[in-house]
Amino acid sequence: MTSFNKYSIEYISPANVATAMLMFEFTTVWGSWYLDDVSIKESANPNRELIDNGGFETGNLGSKWNFCDERYPWITDGTIVSHTAHSGEYSYESKDPGVGSQEYLTQIFNIRSNTKYRIEFYVFYSGQPTSAKVTMFSY
C-alpha cells in the first residue's frame, strides 16, 4: 500500500447479545501498520458512534482501547503517533520491534440484538507485506 485504504464491513448482531468486542490483529515481520478513523454505527442510526477515540485524537489509547502482544508481552510496539495519519493528527501504529510481532488492539462496547452495524476504518502499511485482520465478537 502507498496510502491509507478504507475498509467497510456490515455486521448483524445475533439475538440475545448486549456487548461486542472489535479486535484488530496485526502481524508484522518488518515495517509498520497504521490504523485510523475506526467507526462502528448502527445502520439505522448513523449519528451514534459506538467506538471511543476511533481517530486516536486524544494522543493516546484512552481508557477503552486495549493492547496486547502475546509473543513478546514485555515489548510495547503499538503506540499512537503523529507522523502518519489518515485524518486529524494521530493514528495507531503497530510496529515491528525487530523480532517480528503479532499484536492485538481491542475495544469493548454495548450493542443491541438483531441489529445491523457498519464498521469502517482506514489502514496503511509501510514495509514488508504481512497481514492484518479485523474480527467482531458479540456476547
Secondary structure as UniProt FT lines:
FT   STRAND          5..12
FT   TURN            15..16
FT   STRAND          19..28
FT   STRAND          31..42
FT   TURN            43..44
FT   STRAND          45..49
FT   TURN            54..55
FT   TURN            57..58
FT   TURN            62..64
FT   STRAND          65..69
FT   TURN            73..74
FT   STRAND          78..81
FT   STRAND          91..95
FT   STRAND          101..110
FT   TURN            113..114
FT   STRAND          116..127
FT   STRAND          131..138
//
